Amino acid sequence: MFAIPEQFSNATKANLESQFALFSSLTAKTFEGMEKLVELNINAARTSLESSQNVTRQLLSAKDPQEFFSVTTSQAQPTAEKAMSYSRQLASIASGTGAEFSKVAETQIVETNRKVIALVDEVSKNAPAGSENFVAAVKTAISNANAGYEQFSKTSKQAAEAIETNVSAAVNQFSATASKATATATGAAAAA
């Protein structure tokens, strides 16, 4: 007679432990992503500082305005390439962290659903006669929720892939435009 409340108590405890594990895992993934982001920003700042110092030295040592303009225009392409590289790395970090979040959440949902179905099966063994329809309805609801989650998950993955494709296309277009602008500026500097 006391088996059902005990089963729900154990299920509640298992659910809380599972949620704590999920929270811990997501927190760890967040810190990993932040570490990568901080490292990327430190490297970008270091590289930018070194590059700025080199360009400043070149500009200060320019002998005439034409050489000054030439040095200035020669920096457009490398600067654009560095910005594109940074953008790609940033997108990679964000995409990787998002994928890890999805993976952890998906694993958690599968495990929680397994436990809920096991609990429903166990409780239904002790259920009074005539409650078969209710148990079937609960199982159907769980099945429908799982199907909805799977569709949401597929749609989310497709949206993430579309965003990544669009970002890559924008980066490539920007790179092409920067290359064309650098070539035009270099040609203009050579003609002057």
Stockholm file with secondary structure:
# STOCKHOLM 1.0

chainA/1-192         MFAIPEQFSNATKANLESQFALFSSLTAKTFEGMEKLVELNINAARTSLESSQNVTRQLLSAKDPQEFFSVTTSQAQPTAEKAMSYSRQLASIASGTGAEFSKVAETQIVETNRKVIALVDEVSKNAPAGSENFVAAVKTAISNANAGYEQFSKTSKQAAEAIETNVSAAVNQFSATASKATATATGAAAAA
#=GR chainA/1-192 SS CCHHHHHHHHHHHHHHHHHHHHHHHHHHHHHHHHHHHHHHHHHHHHHHHHHHHHHHHHHHTCSSHHHHHHHHHHTHHHHHHHHHHHHHHHHHHHHHHHHHHHHHHHHHHHHHHHHHHHHHHHHHHSSCTTCHHHHHHHHHHHHHHHHHHHHHHHHHHHHHHHHHHHHHHHHHHHHHHHHHHHHHHHHHHHHC
#=GC SS_cons         CCHHHHHHHHHHHHHHHHHHHHHHHHHHHHHHHHHHHHHHHHHHHHHHHHHHHHHHHHHHTCSSHHHHHHHHHHTHHHHHHHHHHHHHHHHHHHHHHHHHHHHHHHHHHHHHHHHHHHHHHHHHHSSCTTCHHHHHHHHHHHHHHHHHHHHHHHHHHHHHHHHHHHHHHHHHHHHHHHHHHHHHHHHHHHHC
//
